[in-house]
Structure formats: structure tokens, C-alpha cells
Amino acid sequence: MTQKYHAQIYVTLRPSVLDPAGTAVKSGLSHLGYTNVDQVRIGKYVEVTLTADDETAARQQLDRICDELLANPVIENYRFDLTSV
Amino acid sequence: MTQKYHAQIYVTLRPSVLDPAGTAVKSGLSHLGYTNVDQVRIGKYVEVTLTADDETAARQQLDRICDELLANPVIENYRFDLTSV
């Protein structure tokens, strides 16, 4: 029996990798008057709905999906929350 | 006294708005053999560190930051989690 799952995937740059887009947003916020913002880091957020036999299978598949397509493991980390729906 | 806060901001397309990037990822996953993926929606994930007087002030400022710069309220929703660090 298959079950439907909803995954919220967060892809972030590794801490050692520079984030020029985040720096640009921080600069923009500073120009808008938000000078109390210390740091901005920009990542990706992906919501995926999929069917799988069980939660273990869903997690294994999501790991492969992230490694192969959604994240660049050289410069990015990912994590995800999984809920059955 | 000011306190340092860490915010995790999620910007997502409104449900009624088409997501061509998400559709492209779903198609890519299908070509890679992941035919059990039903839906993919792509959003933005932003981590912000800021100092504020208290949590209420931090939340108000983050609402303004999201409305003014990070999200397009016509087509996007946002939400954020706030933790003091």
C-alpha cells in the first residue's frame, strides 16, 4: 500500500561558501534603513508531494532527489521535513 | 537592551499562481525515473540575523522586510520562524 507524503526541503549554501545574493540583500536592507540586520543567507525552499511505500522509502528517495537534482553537494547542504498526508 | 534574533523566512508562491520552475523540476525528476512525484513547488528560503529590542519588535521589522523586499505580496506568501540566539 502506498502512502502520500509531503516534504519541505531546505537547500542552503555551506557556511564556508560566500553568498553574494545574501550580501546584496543585506546591503539593500541597509539602504532601506534596516541597519540592525547582521547577516542574510539565501537558500532554496522546495515543497514536494510524492507517493511511497513507507516513510523510510520516501526519505531514501528524497535523499537521492536532493543529491541528484535539487542541491549541489559541493557547495550546498540540504535537509527536509516529511509528513504523511 | 537589545537581543540577537535568528529568523528563518519561507517565501512561497500563492497556491493560485502557476510555478513553471516547479513544473520543470517535476519534469526533470520524471525523466530521472522519479515518476511517483506528484507536485513540486519552488520557493525561497532566507536566513536573517538581526538585533532588536524584543521579539515583538523583531517580528514587526521582519514583516516589513518581507513586504518591502523579500516577497512580492501580489503573488507570494511568506512566513517566518524566529528564535533568540
Backbone of each chain as ProteinMPNN parsed JSONL, in Angstrom:
{"seq_chain_A": "MTQKYHAQIYVTLRPSVLDPAGTAVKSGLSHLGYTNVDQVRIGKYVEVTLTADDETAARQQLDRICDELLANPVIENYRFDLTSV", "coords_chain_A": {"N_chain_A": [[0.856, -1.204, 0.0], [0.563, 2.143, -0.864], [1.538, 5.354, 0.33], [0.828, 8.815, 0.732], [3.084, 11.507, 0.778], [4.28, 14.608, 2.079], [6.876, 16.776, 1.518], [9.07, 19.175, 2.87], [11.676, 20.876, 1.714], [14.845, 22.181, 2.419], [17.393, 23.963, 1.024], [20.588, 25.003, 1.524], [23.417, 27.212, 1.302], [26.682, 25.987, 2.008], [28.293, 26.84, 5.087], [30.891, 27.851, 4.687], [30.877, 28.903, 2.186], [30.775, 31.752, 0.162], [28.083, 34.129, -0.08], [26.92, 35.962, -2.369], [24.395, 36.939, -3.185], [22.983, 37.065, -0.793], [24.537, 38.98, 0.514], [23.977, 41.157, -1.117], [21.257, 41.523, -0.58], [21.391, 42.168, 2.132], [22.758, 44.589, 1.916], [20.836, 46.043, 0.477], [18.768, 46.108, 2.39], [20.039, 47.626, 4.31], [20.201, 50.086, 2.985], [17.517, 50.654, 2.95], [17.129, 51.345, 5.506], [17.259, 49.438, 7.455], [19.428, 48.9, 9.484], [20.161, 47.259, 11.504], [20.386, 44.665, 10.76], [22.321, 41.841, 10.724], [23.291, 39.617, 9.235], [22.562, 37.975, 6.163], [21.476, 35.11, 4.565], [20.856, 33.302, 1.666], [18.735, 30.789, 0.494], [17.233, 27.844, -1.005], [13.849, 26.776, -1.157], [11.843, 24.035, -1.311], [8.849, 22.43, -2.019], [7.616, 19.211, -2.066], [5.406, 16.773, -3.206], [4.833, 13.397, -2.896], [4.334, 9.868, -3.616], [4.89, 6.926, -1.731], [6.039, 3.707, -0.529], [6.557, 3.518, 2.243], [7.644, 5.514, 5.082], [10.424, 5.312, 5.303], [11.229, 4.573, 2.711], [10.383, 6.857, 1.356], [12.049, 8.803, 2.5], [14.59, 7.891, 1.69], [14.341, 8.159, -1.083], [13.972, 10.927, -1.307], [16.463, 11.819, -0.392], [18.07, 10.966, -2.534], [16.924, 12.458, -4.614], [17.533, 15.064, -3.78], [20.355, 14.988, -3.806], [20.856, 14.443, -6.492], [19.489, 16.346, -8.032], [18.32, 18.686, -6.76], [20.107, 19.943, -4.985], [23.477, 21.153, -4.955], [25.964, 19.247, -3.996], [28.591, 19.997, -3.557], [28.723, 22.662, -2.787], [26.456, 23.109, -1.315], [24.211, 22.388, 1.403], [21.501, 20.248, 2.441], [18.284, 19.76, 3.945], [15.33, 18.099, 5.103], [11.847, 18.134, 6.002], [9.409, 15.707, 6.632], [6.074, 14.801, 6.134], [3.253, 12.715, 6.454], [0.412, 12.683, 4.376]], "CA_chain_A": [[0.0, 0.0, 0.0], [1.364, 3.369, -0.916], [1.094, 6.457, 1.171], [1.214, 10.104, 0.156], [3.918, 12.288, 1.697], [4.594, 15.998, 1.726], [8.219, 17.098, 2.008], [9.556, 20.547, 2.805], [13.125, 20.723, 1.54], [15.595, 23.432, 2.554], [18.74, 23.867, 0.457], [21.337, 26.189, 1.96], [24.841, 27.218, 1.0], [27.543, 25.609, 3.128], [28.72, 28.058, 5.796], [32.175, 28.368, 4.192], [30.713, 29.426, 0.83], [30.291, 33.13, 0.108], [26.725, 34.27, -0.593], [26.805, 37.332, -2.889], [22.999, 37.376, -3.204], [22.651, 37.456, 0.579], [25.213, 40.25, 0.784], [23.234, 42.202, -1.825], [20.016, 41.785, 0.162], [21.785, 42.885, 3.352], [23.044, 45.963, 1.509], [19.548, 46.67, 0.165], [18.071, 46.375, 3.65], [20.735, 48.737, 4.952], [19.774, 51.305, 2.292], [16.12, 50.915, 3.323], [17.117, 51.793, 6.89], [17.352, 48.322, 8.403], [20.864, 48.789, 9.733], [20.382, 46.297, 12.581], [20.468, 43.311, 10.204], [23.731, 41.44, 10.745], [23.653, 38.678, 8.192], [21.494, 37.407, 5.342], [21.911, 33.99, 3.729], [19.719, 32.943, 0.82], [18.696, 29.393, 0.072], [16.062, 27.447, -1.771], [12.828, 26.054, -0.417], [11.106, 23.252, -2.301], [7.811, 21.545, -1.492], [7.425, 18.078, -2.964], [4.415, 15.77, -2.819], [5.134, 12.146, -3.598], [3.789, 8.652, -3.025], [5.93, 5.933, -1.454], [5.539, 2.569, 0.245], [6.586, 3.873, 3.655], [8.43, 6.72, 5.332], [11.839, 5.04, 5.01], [11.398, 4.649, 1.26], [10.245, 8.261, 0.966], [13.268, 9.527, 2.901], [15.696, 7.48, 0.809], [14.143, 8.756, -2.4], [14.218, 12.37, -1.206], [17.918, 11.999, -0.347], [18.595, 10.834, -3.891], [16.436, 13.616, -5.386], [18.311, 16.249, -3.386], [21.736, 14.834, -4.257], [20.969, 14.411, -7.949], [18.872, 17.441, -8.792], [17.941, 19.933, -6.092], [21.23, 20.596, -4.311], [24.828, 20.885, -5.431], [26.596, 18.852, -2.731], [29.898, 20.622, -3.384], [28.615, 23.96, -2.113], [25.18, 23.262, -0.608], [23.632, 21.379, 2.28], [20.041, 20.224, 2.402], [17.577, 18.983, 4.957], [13.902, 18.139, 4.771], [10.831, 17.635, 6.925], [8.489, 14.846, 5.901], [4.825, 14.494, 6.824], [2.329, 11.938, 5.622], [-0.835, 13.458, 4.168]], "C_chain_A": [[0.883, 1.243, 0.0], [0.697, 4.469, -0.116], [1.597, 7.757, 0.539], [1.991, 10.909, 1.206], [4.137, 13.691, 1.146], [5.944, 16.329, 2.356], [8.494, 18.579, 1.834], [11.073, 20.478, 2.824], [13.788, 22.094, 1.61], [17.002, 23.196, 2.017], [19.478, 25.149, 0.813], [22.785, 26.072, 1.518], [25.616, 26.741, 2.218], [28.096, 26.877, 3.779], [30.006, 28.673, 5.245], [32.052, 29.022, 2.821], [30.153, 30.847, 0.888], [28.911, 33.183, -0.54], [26.534, 35.701, -1.104], [25.363, 37.837, -2.92], [22.563, 37.822, -1.803], [23.285, 38.783, 0.953], [24.475, 41.403, 0.105], [21.938, 42.542, -1.096], [20.328, 42.552, 1.445], [22.066, 44.352, 3.018], [21.75, 46.711, 1.174], [18.776, 47.019, 1.423], [18.711, 47.56, 4.372], [20.323, 50.073, 4.33], [18.334, 51.674, 2.642], [16.01, 51.336, 4.793], [17.233, 50.685, 7.916], [18.83, 48.041, 8.684], [21.186, 47.797, 10.849], [20.425, 44.852, 12.085], [21.932, 42.934, 10.057], [24.117, 40.603, 9.543], [22.416, 38.197, 7.454], [22.1, 36.288, 4.503], [20.687, 33.506, 2.961], [19.828, 31.497, 0.375], [17.465, 29.123, -0.762], [15.121, 26.671, -0.862], [11.956, 25.334, -1.433], [10.087, 22.378, -1.576], [7.532, 20.453, -2.519], [6.339, 17.18, -2.379], [4.71, 14.502, -3.607], [4.44, 10.978, -2.909], [4.93, 7.664, -2.845], [5.326, 4.844, -0.591], [5.492, 2.887, 1.735], [7.526, 5.064, 3.84], [9.91, 6.514, 5.009], [12.101, 5.157, 3.513], [11.319, 6.103, 0.783], [11.502, 9.048, 1.307], [14.446, 9.166, 2.0], [15.565, 8.125, -0.563], [14.418, 10.258, -2.373], [15.709, 12.668, -1.102], [18.51, 11.94, -1.753], [18.179, 12.044, -4.746], [17.258, 14.859, -5.065], [19.734, 16.16, -3.928], [21.848, 14.97, -5.775], [20.504, 15.694, -8.613], [18.744, 18.746, -8.015], [19.117, 20.673, -5.462], [22.535, 20.245, -5.015], [25.667, 20.533, -4.2], [27.983, 19.453, -2.51], [29.783, 21.903, -2.554], [27.358, 24.094, -1.256], [24.895, 22.085, 0.325], [22.133, 21.347, 2.05], [19.524, 19.473, 3.617], [16.109, 19.034, 4.571], [13.066, 17.627, 5.926], [9.812, 16.861, 6.107], [7.242, 14.618, 6.732], [3.959, 13.658, 5.895], [1.014, 12.691, 5.539], [-1.946, 12.542, 3.691]], "O_chain_A": [[1.83, 1.354, 0.779], [-0.519, 4.499, 0.079], [2.648, 7.79, -0.102], [1.597, 10.977, 2.37], [4.172, 13.921, -0.063], [6.134, 16.184, 3.564], [8.194, 19.165, 0.793], [11.679, 20.075, 3.817], [13.359, 23.042, 0.953], [17.718, 22.322, 2.507], [19.05, 26.245, 0.451], [23.315, 24.97, 1.375], [25.244, 27.058, 3.348], [28.338, 27.874, 3.097], [30.192, 29.887, 5.326], [33.007, 29.631, 2.339], [29.171, 31.106, 1.584], [28.601, 32.391, -1.43], [26.046, 36.559, -0.369], [25.121, 39.026, -2.708], [21.865, 38.824, -1.648], [22.666, 39.613, 1.62], [24.356, 42.491, 0.67], [21.562, 43.71, -1.004], [19.607, 43.484, 1.802], [21.658, 45.249, 3.755], [21.588, 47.873, 1.545], [18.193, 48.1, 1.518], [18.021, 48.388, 4.966], [20.12, 51.061, 5.035], [17.967, 52.848, 2.634], [14.918, 51.648, 5.268], [17.3, 50.953, 9.116], [19.399, 47.071, 8.185], [22.357, 47.522, 11.112], [20.492, 43.92, 12.886], [22.692, 43.607, 9.362], [25.144, 40.846, 8.909], [21.351, 38.031, 8.05], [23.104, 36.483, 3.819], [19.614, 33.323, 3.536], [20.885, 31.045, -0.065], [16.751, 30.038, -1.171], [15.548, 26.0, 0.077], [11.39, 25.968, -2.324], [10.43, 21.671, -0.629], [7.249, 20.733, -3.684], [6.359, 16.867, -1.189], [4.822, 14.532, -4.833], [4.011, 11.088, -1.761], [5.823, 7.567, -3.687], [4.259, 5.012, -0.002], [4.514, 2.571, 2.413], [8.123, 5.556, 2.883], [10.573, 7.42, 4.504], [13.083, 5.77, 3.097], [12.087, 6.525, -0.082], [11.97, 9.86, 0.509], [15.211, 10.041, 1.595], [16.552, 8.584, -1.138], [15.021, 10.801, -3.299], [16.179, 13.66, -1.658], [19.349, 12.764, -2.117], [18.986, 12.583, -5.504], [17.634, 15.614, -5.962], [20.263, 17.141, -4.452], [22.813, 15.541, -6.283], [21.052, 16.096, -9.639], [19.031, 19.811, -8.56], [19.119, 21.903, -5.414], [22.671, 19.169, -5.597], [26.044, 21.424, -3.439], [28.496, 19.423, -1.392], [30.643, 22.19, -1.721], [27.204, 25.086, -0.543], [25.289, 20.948, 0.063], [21.557, 22.301, 1.528], [20.228, 18.668, 4.228], [15.69, 19.903, 3.806], [13.511, 16.799, 6.722], [9.4, 17.294, 5.031], [7.338, 14.278, 7.911], [3.943, 13.88, 4.685], [0.558, 13.269, 6.525], [-3.066, 12.999, 3.461]]}, "seq_chain_B": "MTQKYHAQIYVTLRPSVLDPAGTAVKSGLSHLGYTNVDQVRIGKYVEVTLTADDETAARQQLDRICDELLANPVIENYRFDLTSV", "coords_chain_B": {"N_chain_B": [[17.901, 47.223, 26.308], [19.321, 45.273, 23.818], [18.59, 42.368, 21.848], [19.723, 39.465, 20.181], [18.463, 37.985, 17.273], [17.478, 35.152, 15.314], [16.156, 34.53, 12.213], [14.176, 32.412, 10.222], [13.048, 32.51, 7.1], [10.387, 31.822, 4.944], [9.46, 32.011, 1.674], [6.813, 31.644, -0.443], [5.12, 30.827, -3.492], [1.801, 31.997, -4.063], [-0.973, 29.725, -3.796], [-2.647, 29.835, -6.054], [-1.061, 30.699, -8.094], [0.746, 29.933, -11.002], [3.599, 27.757, -11.231], [6.179, 27.65, -13.043], [8.887, 26.902, -12.782], [8.811, 24.945, -10.803], [7.272, 23.063, -12.186], [9.087, 22.406, -14.189], [11.109, 21.188, -12.68], [9.687, 18.991, -11.699], [9.23, 17.67, -14.119], [11.896, 17.12, -14.809], [12.577, 15.363, -12.723], [10.855, 13.293, -13.338], [11.979, 12.406, -15.744], [14.337, 11.419, -14.702], [13.453, 9.161, -13.569], [11.864, 9.306, -11.341], [8.894, 8.866, -11.055], [6.868, 8.919, -9.279], [6.492, 11.324, -8.111], [4.294, 13.832, -7.329], [3.807, 16.634, -7.201], [5.651, 19.669, -7.413], [6.745, 22.538, -5.848], [8.378, 25.597, -5.904], [10.165, 27.715, -3.77], [11.538, 30.471, -1.865], [14.139, 30.598, 0.555], [15.232, 32.241, 3.318], [17.696, 33.194, 5.587], [18.004, 35.27, 8.296], [19.865, 37.282, 10.454], [19.428, 39.409, 13.119], [19.425, 42.308, 15.28], [17.302, 43.334, 17.911], [14.997, 45.145, 20.052], [13.072, 43.592, 21.398], [11.12, 40.546, 21.061], [8.678, 41.162, 19.827], [9.249, 43.572, 18.486], [11.175, 42.602, 16.713], [9.623, 40.835, 15.183], [7.787, 42.599, 13.995], [9.524, 44.142, 12.455], [10.563, 42.197, 10.72], [8.246, 41.527, 9.324], [7.882, 43.9, 7.874], [10.26, 43.908, 6.369], [9.896, 41.616, 4.8], [7.585, 42.317, 3.344], [8.474, 44.58, 1.975], [10.85, 43.898, 0.621], [11.645, 41.119, 0.405], [9.522, 39.447, -0.394], [7.033, 39.307, -2.959], [4.074, 40.628, -2.534], [1.862, 40.388, -4.184], [1.937, 37.983, -5.573], [3.104, 36.204, -3.862], [3.333, 34.451, -0.721], [4.497, 34.711, 2.682], [6.21, 33.35, 5.529], [7.645, 33.148, 8.796], [10.019, 31.752, 11.106], [11.123, 32.543, 14.328], [13.909, 32.783, 16.428], [15.585, 33.454, 19.462], [19.006, 34.179, 19.831]], "CA_chain_B": [[18.844, 46.155, 25.986], [18.958, 44.601, 22.574], [18.745, 40.919, 21.827], [20.004, 38.983, 18.834], [17.471, 37.011, 16.815], [17.73, 34.443, 14.056], [14.864, 34.278, 11.56], [14.134, 31.566, 9.033], [11.926, 33.06, 6.331], [9.989, 30.997, 3.803], [8.643, 32.759, 0.718], [6.232, 30.676, -1.367], [4.119, 31.341, -4.419], [0.416, 31.729, -3.67], [-1.412, 28.477, -4.433], [-3.308, 30.057, -7.34], [-0.086, 31.166, -9.083], [1.474, 28.864, -11.677], [5.014, 27.687, -10.872], [6.855, 26.961, -14.149], [10.138, 26.288, -12.327], [8.431, 23.705, -10.141], [6.865, 22.113, -13.212], [10.311, 21.949, -14.854], [11.777, 20.235, -11.78], [8.885, 17.761, -11.709], [9.525, 17.004, -15.384], [13.251, 16.588, -14.695], [12.529, 14.19, -11.838], [10.191, 12.228, -14.081], [12.971, 11.875, -16.684], [15.324, 10.667, -13.923], [12.829, 7.928, -13.105], [11.032, 9.534, -10.147], [7.565, 9.104, -11.623], [5.891, 8.963, -8.192], [6.418, 12.691, -7.573], [3.047, 14.425, -7.806], [3.834, 18.076, -7.34], [6.835, 20.375, -6.921], [6.587, 23.999, -5.799], [9.674, 26.152, -5.521], [10.111, 28.991, -3.069], [12.809, 30.996, -1.397], [14.41, 30.401, 1.977], [16.183, 33.285, 3.691], [18.065, 33.242, 6.996], [18.379, 36.635, 8.66], [20.241, 37.529, 11.841], [19.262, 40.839, 13.393], [19.279, 42.683, 16.681], [16.082, 44.104, 18.155], [14.742, 45.352, 21.476], [12.367, 42.419, 21.917], [10.611, 39.68, 19.992], [7.627, 41.871, 19.095], [9.902, 44.499, 17.559], [11.813, 41.808, 15.658], [8.582, 40.314, 14.287], [7.261, 43.71, 13.198], [10.512, 44.526, 11.452], [10.632, 41.147, 9.701], [7.071, 41.687, 8.459], [8.15, 44.994, 6.935], [11.324, 43.47, 5.454], [9.318, 40.678, 3.827], [6.668, 43.032, 2.464], [9.161, 45.575, 1.151], [11.998, 43.458, -0.174], [11.881, 39.688, 0.153], [8.393, 38.796, -1.05], [6.125, 40.115, -3.771], [2.788, 40.235, -1.93], [0.832, 40.124, -5.196], [1.951, 36.577, -5.995], [3.798, 35.341, -2.904], [3.108, 34.481, 0.722], [5.703, 34.43, 3.442], [6.08, 33.101, 6.954], [8.994, 33.006, 9.348], [10.248, 31.281, 12.472], [12.072, 33.437, 14.987], [14.499, 32.278, 17.665], [16.61, 34.339, 20.009], [20.294, 33.474, 19.872]], "C_chain_B": [[18.395, 45.454, 24.707], [19.312, 43.123, 22.634], [18.976, 40.51, 20.377], [18.994, 37.891, 18.473], [17.898, 36.39, 15.495], [16.37, 34.096, 13.459], [15.071, 33.379, 10.358], [12.872, 31.943, 8.274], [11.659, 32.165, 5.131], [9.074, 31.834, 2.927], [8.134, 31.761, -0.313], [5.257, 31.365, -2.302], [2.731, 31.059, -3.859], [-0.088, 30.502, -4.435], [-2.033, 28.682, -5.822], [-2.335, 30.454, -8.448], [0.663, 29.969, -9.671], [2.954, 28.923, -11.315], [5.766, 26.948, -11.98], [8.168, 26.306, -13.727], [9.847, 24.955, -11.63], [8.015, 22.639, -11.14], [8.077, 21.55, -13.945], [11.044, 20.937, -13.985], [11.02, 18.913, -11.753], [9.156, 16.969, -12.987], [10.927, 16.39, -15.357], [13.29, 15.341, -13.839], [11.893, 13.005, -12.552], [11.164, 11.576, -15.067], [14.045, 11.065, -15.964], [14.732, 9.382, -13.346], [11.94, 8.091, -11.886], [9.62, 9.885, -10.6], [6.491, 9.162, -10.536], [5.804, 10.342, -7.536], [5.208, 13.387, -8.184], [3.186, 15.906, -8.108], [5.126, 18.637, -6.768], [6.534, 21.872, -6.962], [7.882, 24.576, -5.247], [9.5, 27.521, -4.875], [11.498, 29.453, -2.687], [12.918, 30.77, 0.104], [15.508, 31.393, 2.355], [16.43, 33.213, 5.191], [18.588, 34.641, 7.3], [18.753, 36.658, 10.143], [20.142, 39.026, 12.073], [19.189, 41.078, 14.896], [18.02, 43.541, 16.814], [15.86, 44.199, 19.653], [14.059, 44.14, 22.109], [11.772, 41.654, 20.743], [9.534, 40.375, 19.175], [8.222, 42.82, 18.066], [10.545, 43.739, 16.408], [10.776, 41.31, 14.662], [8.007, 41.423, 13.4], [8.24, 44.092, 12.095], [10.614, 43.473, 10.345], [9.42, 41.198, 8.775], [7.308, 42.785, 7.42], [9.196, 44.589, 5.906], [10.758, 42.54, 4.382], [8.418, 41.412, 2.839], [7.405, 43.948, 1.498], [10.178, 44.975, 0.203], [11.979, 41.972, -0.539], [10.755, 39.005, -0.608], [7.632, 39.797, -1.905], [4.704, 39.764, -3.331], [1.671, 39.971, -2.945], [0.776, 38.628, -5.517], [2.562, 35.642, -4.948], [3.271, 35.519, -1.48], [4.451, 34.309, 1.415], [5.309, 34.056, 4.866], [7.491, 32.98, 7.49], [8.949, 32.44, 10.75], [11.341, 32.142, 13.08], [12.596, 32.774, 16.26], [15.51, 33.291, 18.161], [17.893, 33.55, 20.165], [21.254, 34.186, 20.815]], "O_chain_B": [[17.228, 45.095, 24.554], [20.205, 42.7, 23.367], [18.47, 41.152, 19.457], [18.714, 36.996, 19.269], [18.579, 37.011, 14.679], [15.539, 33.457, 14.104], [16.008, 33.555, 9.579], [11.76, 31.72, 8.753], [12.576, 31.795, 4.397], [8.033, 32.31, 3.381], [8.928, 31.103, -0.985], [4.641, 32.369, -1.943], [2.501, 30.012, -3.254], [0.314, 30.264, -5.574], [-1.95, 27.796, -6.672], [-2.726, 30.54, -9.612], [1.15, 29.106, -8.941], [3.505, 30.006, -11.114], [5.975, 25.739, -11.874], [8.527, 25.257, -14.262], [10.549, 23.966, -11.842], [8.348, 21.464, -10.985], [8.107, 20.368, -14.286], [11.549, 19.936, -14.493], [11.627, 17.843, -11.78], [9.295, 15.747, -12.948], [11.124, 15.27, -15.828], [13.958, 14.367, -14.185], [12.328, 11.864, -12.398], [11.182, 10.354, -15.215], [14.606, 10.132, -16.538], [15.439, 8.605, -12.705], [11.323, 7.125, -11.438], [9.202, 11.042, -10.539], [5.327, 9.426, -10.836], [5.124, 10.509, -6.524], [5.106, 13.518, -9.403], [2.734, 16.378, -9.151], [5.635, 18.144, -5.762], [6.118, 22.402, -7.993], [8.412, 24.097, -4.244], [8.773, 28.374, -5.384], [12.502, 28.895, -3.131], [11.919, 30.754, 0.823], [16.591, 31.378, 1.77], [15.484, 33.176, 5.978], [19.503, 35.13, 6.637], [18.033, 36.113, 10.98], [20.703, 39.819, 11.317], [18.925, 40.162, 15.675], [17.715, 44.361, 15.949], [16.446, 43.447, 20.431], [14.416, 43.714, 23.207], [11.903, 42.058, 19.587], [9.476, 40.202, 17.958], [7.77, 42.876, 16.922], [10.474, 44.173, 15.258], [11.0, 41.348, 13.452], [7.77, 41.218, 12.21], [7.847, 44.334, 10.954], [10.737, 43.817, 9.17], [9.544, 40.943, 7.577], [6.98, 42.625, 6.245], [9.052, 44.88, 4.718], [11.097, 42.658, 3.204], [8.479, 41.16, 1.636], [7.013, 44.079, 0.339], [10.361, 45.479, -0.905], [12.27, 41.613, -1.68], [11.004, 38.083, -1.384], [7.596, 40.989, -1.603], [4.182, 38.716, -3.712], [0.644, 39.389, -2.595], [-0.305, 38.072, -5.709], [2.542, 34.423, -5.122], [2.823, 36.599, -1.096], [5.415, 33.827, 0.821], [4.226, 34.397, 5.341], [8.43, 32.738, 6.731], [7.977, 32.619, 11.484], [12.351, 32.435, 12.439], [11.82, 32.267, 17.07], [16.212, 33.916, 17.366], [17.875, 32.392, 20.582], [22.391, 33.746, 20.986]]}, "name": "protein", "num_of_chains": 2, "seq": "MTQKYHAQIYVTLRPSVLDPAGTAVKSGLSHLGYTNVDQVRIGKYVEVTLTADDETAARQQLDRICDELLANPVIENYRFDLTSVMTQKYHAQIYVTLRPSVLDPAGTAVKSGLSHLGYTNVDQVRIGKYVEVTLTADDETAARQQLDRICDELLANPVIENYRFDLTSV"}
